[in-house]
Amino acid sequence: MQANTALGCGILIAYDIYELQGSIILLRDIYLFVSSLGFAVRDSESSVLVGE
């Protein structure tokens, strides 16, 4: 019985880590997307300034 409980806890912990990892990857993707948008905006602003 105890072995089953330990196994169940192990699976839950592994699942929590997997969920957390997914959240971190999602946050990283959002951060990369936002920063790439920021770079695109800055590039277009600088090219407008150079154009003048």
PDB file of N, CA, C, O and CB in Angstrom:
ATOM      1  N   MET A   1       0.836  -1.210   0.000  1.00  0.00           N
ATOM      2  CA  MET A   1       0.000   0.000   0.000  1.00  0.00           C
ATOM      3  C   MET A   1       0.867   1.256   0.000  1.00  0.00           C
ATOM      4  O   MET A   1       0.604   2.198  -0.747  1.00  0.00           O
ATOM      5  CB  MET A   1      -0.943   0.009   1.223  1.00  0.00           C
ATOM      6  N   GLN A   2       1.895   1.263   0.836  1.00  0.00           N
ATOM      7  CA  GLN A   2       2.770   2.435   0.900  1.00  0.00           C
ATOM      8  C   GLN A   2       3.497   2.658  -0.426  1.00  0.00           C
ATOM      9  O   GLN A   2       3.710   3.797  -0.840  1.00  0.00           O
ATOM     10  CB  GLN A   2       3.788   2.278   2.035  1.00  0.00           C
ATOM     11  N   ALA A   3       3.874   1.567  -1.087  1.00  0.00           N
ATOM     12  CA  ALA A   3       4.570   1.680  -2.374  1.00  0.00           C
ATOM     13  C   ALA A   3       3.670   2.383  -3.388  1.00  0.00           C
ATOM     14  O   ALA A   3       4.131   3.230  -4.154  1.00  0.00           O
ATOM     15  CB  ALA A   3       4.991   0.277  -2.901  1.00  0.00           C
ATOM     16  N   ASN A   4       2.387   2.028  -3.390  1.00  0.00           N
ATOM     17  CA  ASN A   4       1.437   2.667  -4.298  1.00  0.00           C
ATOM     18  C   ASN A   4       1.304   4.157  -4.000  1.00  0.00           C
ATOM     19  O   ASN A   4       1.239   4.973  -4.920  1.00  0.00           O
ATOM     20  CB  ASN A   4       0.069   1.989  -4.199  1.00  0.00           C
ATOM     21  N   THR A   5       1.265   4.511  -2.725  1.00  0.00           N
ATOM     22  CA  THR A   5       1.149   5.913  -2.317  1.00  0.00           C
ATOM     23  C   THR A   5       2.376   6.698  -2.766  1.00  0.00           C
ATOM     24  O   THR A   5       2.263   7.810  -3.282  1.00  0.00           O
ATOM     25  CB  THR A   5       0.972   6.023  -0.787  1.00  0.00           C
ATOM     26  N   ALA A   6       3.554   6.101  -2.559  1.00  0.00           N
ATOM     27  CA  ALA A   6       4.798   6.762  -2.963  1.00  0.00           C
ATOM     28  C   ALA A   6       4.817   6.954  -4.476  1.00  0.00           C
ATOM     29  O   ALA A   6       5.222   8.005  -4.974  1.00  0.00           O
ATOM     30  CB  ALA A   6       6.032   5.943  -2.505  1.00  0.00           C
ATOM     31  N   LEU A   7       4.377   5.932  -5.196  1.00  0.00           N
ATOM     32  CA  LEU A   7       4.332   6.008  -6.658  1.00  0.00           C
ATOM     33  C   LEU A   7       3.359   7.101  -7.100  1.00  0.00           C
ATOM     34  O   LEU A   7       3.651   7.878  -8.010  1.00  0.00           O
ATOM     35  CB  LEU A   7       3.921   4.641  -7.264  1.00  0.00           C
ATOM     36  N   GLY A   8       2.198   7.148  -6.442  1.00  0.00           N
ATOM     37  CA  GLY A   8       1.207   8.176  -6.753  1.00  0.00           C
ATOM     38  C   GLY A   8       1.749   9.572  -6.514  1.00  0.00           C
ATOM     39  O   GLY A   8       1.545  10.470  -7.332  1.00  0.00           O
ATOM     40  N   CYS A   9       2.443   9.762  -5.393  1.00  0.00           N
ATOM     41  CA  CYS A   9       3.044  11.063  -5.083  1.00  0.00           C
ATOM     42  C   CYS A   9       4.109  11.413  -6.110  1.00  0.00           C
ATOM     43  O   CYS A   9       4.210  12.559  -6.547  1.00  0.00           O
ATOM     44  CB  CYS A   9       3.651  11.060  -3.667  1.00  0.00           C
ATOM     45  N   GLY A  10       4.906  10.416  -6.493  1.00  0.00           N
ATOM     46  CA  GLY A  10       5.951  10.633  -7.500  1.00  0.00           C
ATOM     47  C   GLY A  10       5.360  11.097  -8.819  1.00  0.00           C
ATOM     48  O   GLY A  10       5.887  12.001  -9.468  1.00  0.00           O
ATOM     49  N   ILE A  11       4.254  10.463  -9.208  1.00  0.00           N
ATOM     50  CA  ILE A  11       3.584  10.834 -10.460  1.00  0.00           C
ATOM     51  C   ILE A  11       3.027  12.255 -10.356  1.00  0.00           C
ATOM     52  O   ILE A  11       3.146  13.042 -11.296  1.00  0.00           O
ATOM     53  CB  ILE A  11       2.444   9.830 -10.792  1.00  0.00           C
ATOM     54  N   LEU A  12       2.420  12.582  -9.214  1.00  0.00           N
ATOM     55  CA  LEU A  12       1.877  13.931  -9.018  1.00  0.00           C
ATOM     56  C   LEU A  12       2.977  14.981  -9.072  1.00  0.00           C
ATOM     57  O   LEU A  12       2.819  16.025  -9.704  1.00  0.00           O
ATOM     58  CB  LEU A  12       1.135  14.022  -7.682  1.00  0.00           C
ATOM     59  N   ILE A  13       4.097  14.697  -8.402  1.00  0.00           N
ATOM     60  CA  ILE A  13       5.217  15.643  -8.394  1.00  0.00           C
ATOM     61  C   ILE A  13       5.767  15.806  -9.810  1.00  0.00           C
ATOM     62  O   ILE A  13       6.033  16.922 -10.256  1.00  0.00           O
ATOM     63  CB  ILE A  13       6.336  15.166  -7.427  1.00  0.00           C
ATOM     64  N   ALA A  14       5.936  14.685 -10.509  1.00  0.00           N
ATOM     65  CA  ALA A  14       6.440  14.734 -11.886  1.00  0.00           C
ATOM     66  C   ALA A  14       5.485  15.549 -12.762  1.00  0.00           C
ATOM     67  O   ALA A  14       5.923  16.336 -13.600  1.00  0.00           O
ATOM     68  CB  ALA A  14       6.614  13.298 -12.462  1.00  0.00           C
ATOM     69  N   TYR A  15       4.176  15.355 -12.561  1.00  0.00           N
ATOM     70  CA  TYR A  15       3.177  16.087 -13.341  1.00  0.00           C
ATOM     71  C   TYR A  15       3.241  17.584 -13.032  1.00  0.00           C
ATOM     72  O   TYR A  15       3.150  18.413 -13.937  1.00  0.00           O
ATOM     73  CB  TYR A  15       1.761  15.542 -13.052  1.00  0.00           C
ATOM     74  N   ASP A  16       3.400  17.929 -11.740  1.00  0.00           N
ATOM     75  CA  ASP A  16       3.531  19.337 -11.341  1.00  0.00           C
ATOM     76  C   ASP A  16       4.749  19.972 -11.999  1.00  0.00           C
ATOM     77  O   ASP A  16       4.671  21.093 -12.504  1.00  0.00           O
ATOM     78  CB  ASP A  16       3.636  19.460  -9.808  1.00  0.00           C
ATOM     79  N   ILE A  17       5.878  19.257 -11.995  1.00  0.00           N
ATOM     80  CA  ILE A  17       7.100  19.774 -12.621  1.00  0.00           C
ATOM     81  C   ILE A  17       6.864  19.969 -14.116  1.00  0.00           C
ATOM     82  O   ILE A  17       7.290  20.972 -14.688  1.00  0.00           O
ATOM     83  CB  ILE A  17       8.301  18.810 -12.379  1.00  0.00           C
ATOM     84  N   TYR A  18       6.181  19.004 -14.751  1.00  0.00           N
ATOM     85  CA  TYR A  18       5.875  19.088 -16.182  1.00  0.00           C
ATOM     86  C   TYR A  18       5.003  20.310 -16.468  1.00  0.00           C
ATOM     87  O   TYR A  18       5.254  21.051 -17.419  1.00  0.00           O
ATOM     88  CB  TYR A  18       5.167  17.799 -16.665  1.00  0.00           C
ATOM     89  N   GLU A  19       3.981  20.515 -15.643  1.00  0.00           N
ATOM     90  CA  GLU A  19       3.094  21.675 -15.788  1.00  0.00           C
ATOM     91  C   GLU A  19       3.871  22.977 -15.627  1.00  0.00           C
ATOM     92  O   GLU A  19       3.705  23.914 -16.409  1.00  0.00           O
ATOM     93  CB  GLU A  19       1.951  21.613 -14.759  1.00  0.00           C
ATOM     94  N   LEU A  20       4.722  23.022 -14.602  1.00  0.00           N
ATOM     95  CA  LEU A  20       5.526  24.206 -14.326  1.00  0.00           C
ATOM     96  C   LEU A  20       6.459  24.497 -15.491  1.00  0.00           C
ATOM     97  O   LEU A  20       6.622  25.647 -15.898  1.00  0.00           O
ATOM     98  CB  LEU A  20       6.328  24.026 -13.031  1.00  0.00           C
ATOM     99  N   GLN A  21       7.071  23.442 -16.023  1.00  0.00           N
ATOM    100  CA  GLN A  21       7.981  23.583 -17.155  1.00  0.00           C
ATOM    101  C   GLN A  21       7.227  24.159 -18.355  1.00  0.00           C
ATOM    102  O   GLN A  21       7.737  25.035 -19.054  1.00  0.00           O
ATOM    103  CB  GLN A  21       8.623  22.218 -17.517  1.00  0.00           C
ATOM    104  N   GLY A  22       6.014  23.663 -18.586  1.00  0.00           N
ATOM    105  CA  GLY A  22       5.194  24.171 -19.681  1.00  0.00           C
ATOM    106  C   GLY A  22       4.896  25.651 -19.510  1.00  0.00           C
ATOM    107  O   GLY A  22       4.918  26.406 -20.483  1.00  0.00           O
ATOM    108  N   SER A  23       4.616  26.072 -18.280  1.00  0.00           N
ATOM    109  CA  SER A  23       4.336  27.481 -17.999  1.00  0.00           C
ATOM    110  C   SER A  23       5.567  28.338 -18.249  1.00  0.00           C
ATOM    111  O   SER A  23       5.472  29.430 -18.807  1.00  0.00           O
ATOM    112  CB  SER A  23       3.855  27.658 -16.554  1.00  0.00           C
ATOM    113  N   ILE A  24       6.733  27.831 -17.827  1.00  0.00           N
ATOM    114  CA  ILE A  24       7.977  28.579 -18.017  1.00  0.00           C
ATOM    115  C   ILE A  24       8.273  28.724 -19.510  1.00  0.00           C
ATOM    116  O   ILE A  24       8.682  29.794 -19.960  1.00  0.00           O
ATOM    117  CB  ILE A  24       9.159  27.876 -17.294  1.00  0.00           C
ATOM    118  N   ILE A  25       8.068  27.653 -20.276  1.00  0.00           N
ATOM    119  CA  ILE A  25       8.308  27.700 -21.722  1.00  0.00           C
ATOM    120  C   ILE A  25       7.348  28.699 -22.364  1.00  0.00           C
ATOM    121  O   ILE A  25       7.743  29.465 -23.243  1.00  0.00           O
ATOM    122  CB  ILE A  25       8.141  26.289 -22.364  1.00  0.00           C
ATOM    123  N   LEU A  26       6.093  28.691 -21.928  1.00  0.00           N
ATOM    124  CA  LEU A  26       5.092  29.618 -22.456  1.00  0.00           C
ATOM    125  C   LEU A  26       5.488  31.059 -22.154  1.00  0.00           C
ATOM    126  O   LEU A  26       5.414  31.922 -23.030  1.00  0.00           O
ATOM    127  CB  LEU A  26       3.704  29.311 -21.865  1.00  0.00           C
ATOM    128  N   LEU A  27       5.909  31.324 -20.909  1.00  0.00           N
ATOM    129  CA  LEU A  27       6.349  32.666 -20.529  1.00  0.00           C
ATOM    130  C   LEU A  27       7.547  33.099 -21.360  1.00  0.00           C
ATOM    131  O   LEU A  27       7.626  34.248 -21.794  1.00  0.00           O
ATOM    132  CB  LEU A  27       6.696  32.716 -19.037  1.00  0.00           C
ATOM    133  N   ARG A  28       8.489  32.167 -21.584  1.00  0.00           N
ATOM    134  CA  ARG A  28       9.679  32.483 -22.374  1.00  0.00           C
ATOM    135  C   ARG A  28       9.278  32.828 -23.806  1.00  0.00           C
ATOM    136  O   ARG A  28       9.811  33.772 -24.389  1.00  0.00           O
ATOM    137  CB  ARG A  28      10.677  31.299 -22.362  1.00  0.00           C
ATOM    138  N   ASP A  29       8.340  32.067 -24.376  1.00  0.00           N
ATOM    139  CA  ASP A  29       7.874  32.341 -25.734  1.00  0.00           C
ATOM    140  C   ASP A  29       7.210  33.707 -25.819  1.00  0.00           C
ATOM    141  O   ASP A  29       7.441  34.450 -26.773  1.00  0.00           O
ATOM    142  CB  ASP A  29       6.901  31.254 -26.194  1.00  0.00           C
ATOM    143  N   ILE A  30       6.387  34.045 -24.832  1.00  0.00           N
ATOM    144  CA  ILE A  30       5.728  35.353 -24.799  1.00  0.00           C
ATOM    145  C   ILE A  30       6.772  36.461 -24.694  1.00  0.00           C
ATOM    146  O   ILE A  30       6.681  37.475 -25.386  1.00  0.00           O
ATOM    147  CB  ILE A  30       4.730  35.437 -23.617  1.00  0.00           C
ATOM    148  N   TYR A  31       7.765  36.263 -23.824  1.00  0.00           N
ATOM    149  CA  TYR A  31       8.829  37.252 -23.644  1.00  0.00           C
ATOM    150  C   TYR A  31       9.594  37.453 -24.944  1.00  0.00           C
ATOM    151  O   TYR A  31       9.862  38.589 -25.335  1.00  0.00           O
ATOM    152  CB  TYR A  31       9.789  36.817 -22.523  1.00  0.00           C
ATOM    153  N   LEU A  32       9.949  36.359 -25.617  1.00  0.00           N
ATOM    154  CA  LEU A  32      10.682  36.454 -26.885  1.00  0.00           C
ATOM    155  C   LEU A  32       9.836  37.164 -27.937  1.00  0.00           C
ATOM    156  O   LEU A  32      10.348  37.982 -28.700  1.00  0.00           O
ATOM    157  CB  LEU A  32      11.090  35.049 -27.386  1.00  0.00           C
ATOM    158  N   PHE A  33       8.544  36.852 -27.977  1.00  0.00           N
ATOM    159  CA  PHE A  33       7.640  37.474 -28.942  1.00  0.00           C
ATOM    160  C   PHE A  33       7.544  38.980 -28.696  1.00  0.00           C
ATOM    161  O   PHE A  33       7.628  39.772 -29.635  1.00  0.00           O
ATOM    162  CB  PHE A  33       6.242  36.830 -28.865  1.00  0.00           C
ATOM    163  N   VAL A  34       7.369  39.372 -27.439  1.00  0.00           N
ATOM    164  CA  VAL A  34       7.257  40.789 -27.079  1.00  0.00           C
ATOM    165  C   VAL A  34       8.562  41.521 -27.380  1.00  0.00           C
ATOM    166  O   VAL A  34       8.541  42.629 -27.916  1.00  0.00           O
ATOM    167  CB  VAL A  34       6.890  40.944 -25.586  1.00  0.00           C
ATOM    168  N   SER A  35       9.693  40.912 -27.042  1.00  0.00           N
ATOM    169  CA  SER A  35      10.969  41.582 -27.289  1.00  0.00           C
ATOM    170  C   SER A  35      11.238  41.689 -28.791  1.00  0.00           C
ATOM    171  O   SER A  35      11.833  42.670 -29.236  1.00  0.00           O
ATOM    172  CB  SER A  35      12.119  40.827 -26.592  1.00  0.00           C
ATOM    173  N   SER A  36      10.814  40.702 -29.577  1.00  0.00           N
ATOM    174  CA  SER A  36      11.006  40.803 -31.025  1.00  0.00           C
ATOM    175  C   SER A  36      10.107  41.894 -31.600  1.00  0.00           C
ATOM    176  O   SER A  36      10.499  42.588 -32.538  1.00  0.00           O
ATOM    177  CB  SER A  36      10.714  39.448 -31.711  1.00  0.00           C
ATOM    178  N   LEU A  37       8.912  42.050 -31.051  1.00  0.00           N
ATOM    179  CA  LEU A  37       8.036  43.158 -31.456  1.00  0.00           C
ATOM    180  C   LEU A  37       8.692  44.489 -31.116  1.00  0.00           C
ATOM    181  O   LEU A  37       8.669  45.425 -31.915  1.00  0.00           O
ATOM    182  CB  LEU A  37       6.651  43.050 -30.768  1.00  0.00           C
ATOM    183  N   GLY A  38       9.275  44.564 -29.930  1.00  0.00           N
ATOM    184  CA  GLY A  38       9.966  45.779 -29.494  1.00  0.00           C
ATOM    185  C   GLY A  38      11.104  46.134 -30.430  1.00  0.00           C
ATOM    186  O   GLY A  38      11.280  47.300 -30.782  1.00  0.00           O
ATOM    187  N   PHE A  39      11.878  45.138 -30.837  1.00  0.00           N
ATOM    188  CA  PHE A  39      12.985  45.383 -31.768  1.00  0.00           C
ATOM    189  C   PHE A  39      12.448  45.854 -33.113  1.00  0.00           C
ATOM    190  O   PHE A  39      13.019  46.758 -33.723  1.00  0.00           O
ATOM    191  CB  PHE A  39      13.841  44.108 -31.951  1.00  0.00           C
ATOM    192  N   ALA A  40      11.359  45.256 -33.581  1.00  0.00           N
ATOM    193  CA  ALA A  40      10.773  45.637 -34.866  1.00  0.00           C
ATOM    194  C   ALA A  40      10.316  47.094 -34.824  1.00  0.00           C
ATOM    195  O   ALA A  40      10.528  47.841 -35.780  1.00  0.00           O
ATOM    196  CB  ALA A  40       9.587  44.710 -35.223  1.00  0.00           C
ATOM    197  N   VAL A  41       9.691  47.495 -33.723  1.00  0.00           N
ATOM    198  CA  VAL A  41       9.226  48.879 -33.567  1.00  0.00           C
ATOM    199  C   VAL A  41      10.417  49.830 -33.559  1.00  0.00           C
ATOM    200  O   VAL A  41      10.395  50.868 -34.221  1.00  0.00           O
ATOM    201  CB  VAL A  41       8.396  49.040 -32.265  1.00  0.00           C
ATOM    202  N   ARG A  42      11.463  49.470 -32.801  1.00  0.00           N
ATOM    203  CA  ARG A  42      12.645  50.325 -32.731  1.00  0.00           C
ATOM    204  C   ARG A  42      13.325  50.441 -34.089  1.00  0.00           C
ATOM    205  O   ARG A  42      13.791  51.519 -34.458  1.00  0.00           O
ATOM    206  CB  ARG A  42      13.631  49.785 -31.698  1.00  0.00           C
ATOM    207  N   ASP A  43      13.386  49.343 -34.835  1.00  0.00           N
ATOM    208  CA  ASP A  43      14.007  49.362 -36.164  1.00  0.00           C
ATOM    209  C   ASP A  43      13.224  50.280 -37.099  1.00  0.00           C
ATOM    210  O   ASP A  43      13.821  51.061 -37.840  1.00  0.00           O
ATOM    211  CB  ASP A  43      14.081  47.931 -36.755  1.00  0.00           C
ATOM    212  N   SER A  44      11.898  50.195 -37.073  1.00  0.00           N
ATOM    213  CA  SER A  44      11.095  51.028 -37.966  1.00  0.00           C
ATOM    214  C   SER A  44      11.214  52.503 -37.570  1.00  0.00           C
ATOM    215  O   SER A  44      11.232  53.373 -38.440  1.00  0.00           O
ATOM    216  CB  SER A  44       9.615  50.581 -37.941  1.00  0.00           C
ATOM    217  N   GLU A  45      11.295  52.794 -36.268  1.00  0.00           N
ATOM    218  CA  GLU A  45      11.469  54.178 -35.819  1.00  0.00           C
ATOM    219  C   GLU A  45      12.813  54.728 -36.274  1.00  0.00           C
ATOM    220  O   GLU A  45      12.893  55.863 -36.745  1.00  0.00           O
ATOM    221  CB  GLU A  45      11.352  54.268 -34.290  1.00  0.00           C
ATOM    222  N   SER A  46      13.870  53.932 -36.136  1.00  0.00           N
ATOM    223  CA  SER A  46      15.203  54.406 -36.505  1.00  0.00           C
ATOM    224  C   SER A  46      15.299  54.586 -38.019  1.00  0.00           C
ATOM    225  O   SER A  46      15.973  55.506 -38.482  1.00  0.00           O
ATOM    226  CB  SER A  46      16.288  53.423 -36.009  1.00  0.00           C
ATOM    227  N   SER A  47      14.639  53.727 -38.801  1.00  0.00           N
ATOM    228  CA  SER A  47      14.700  53.883 -40.252  1.00  0.00           C
ATOM    229  C   SER A  47      13.915  55.124 -40.685  1.00  0.00           C
ATOM    230  O   SER A  47      14.280  55.777 -41.664  1.00  0.00           O
ATOM    231  CB  SER A  47      14.149  52.621 -40.958  1.00  0.00           C
ATOM    232  N   VAL A  48      12.844  55.452 -39.964  1.00  0.00           N
ATOM    233  CA  VAL A  48      12.080  56.675 -40.254  1.00  0.00           C
ATOM    234  C   VAL A  48      12.952  57.896 -39.963  1.00  0.00           C
ATOM    235  O   VAL A  48      12.981  58.844 -40.748  1.00  0.00           O
ATOM    236  CB  VAL A  48      10.762  56.728 -39.411  1.00  0.00           C
ATOM    237  N   LEU A  49      13.662  57.870 -38.835  1.00  0.00           N
ATOM    238  CA  LEU A  49      14.541  58.979 -38.473  1.00  0.00           C
ATOM    239  C   LEU A  49      15.654  59.144 -39.500  1.00  0.00           C
ATOM    240  O   LEU A  49      15.998  60.266 -39.872  1.00  0.00           O
ATOM    241  CB  LEU A  49      15.137  58.759 -37.077  1.00  0.00           C
ATOM    242  N   VAL A  50      16.214  58.034 -39.955  1.00  0.00           N
ATOM    243  CA  VAL A  50      17.291  58.083 -40.952  1.00  0.00           C
ATOM    244  C   VAL A  50      16.737  58.602 -42.279  1.00  0.00           C
ATOM    245  O   VAL A  50      17.418  59.331 -43.001  1.00  0.00           O
ATOM    246  CB  VAL A  50      17.939  56.675 -41.142  1.00  0.00           C
ATOM    247  N   GLY A  51      15.487  58.219 -42.596  1.00  0.00           N
ATOM    248  CA  GLY A  51      14.863  58.649 -43.849  1.00  0.00           C
ATOM    249  C   GLY A  51      14.703  60.157 -43.917  1.00  0.00           C
ATOM    250  O   GLY A  51      14.790  60.738 -44.998  1.00  0.00           O
ATOM    251  N   GLU A  52      14.470  60.798 -42.780  1.00  0.00           N
ATOM    252  CA  GLU A  52      14.321  62.252 -42.749  1.00  0.00           C
ATOM    253  C   GLU A  52      15.689  62.883 -42.923  1.00  0.00           C
ATOM    254  O   GLU A  52      15.807  64.108 -42.928  1.00  0.00           O
ATOM    255  CB  GLU A  52      13.656  62.726 -41.424  1.00  0.00           C
TER     256      GLU A  52
END
